[in-house]
Amino acid sequence: MKIWFKDYTLAEISHLEKKNMLEHLGIEVTEIGNDYLCGRMPVDERTVQSMNTLHGGASVALAESIGSIATFLTLDPEKYYCVGMEINANH
């Protein structure tokens, strides 16, 4: 059973990755399933900490970004919008 408001394609939602933190960090949505959304983020100079390993904040940014897009896709965008209110993570 699909959870999305409509049948979205990756091309239809690609604008959600532009001109925001997703674009800056290189985060992109890679797959839409019936009840899941997948994404990826490069581990490079934008997303590592001083020891050259993935920064915990970048991991949280990835989770928040993909989660927010997934939430948005479940709603009628003509009537509703959503924003994150809280996120907590151990890295």
C-alpha positions, 0 to 999 in steps of 0.5 A: 500500500502506498503512503504518498499523496500521489504517485511521485517520480524522482524527477517531480520532486527533484526541485525539493533538493535545490537552493537549500541545505540539500544542494549545499551538502549534495543530498539527493533522493535516490528511490521512492518505494511504496512506503519508503524514501531513500537518499544519499549524501557524499562524504567529502569536504562538505560533510566531514569533521576535522578528523576527516570522518563523517560529521554527526551533524551531517548525518542528522541533516541527511536524516532530517532532509529525507524525513521532511521530504517523505512527510511532505509527500504524504500530504496534499500540498495545496492544503498543508505543509510540514516542518520539522520540530525536533530531531535527536540523534546519537552518532 
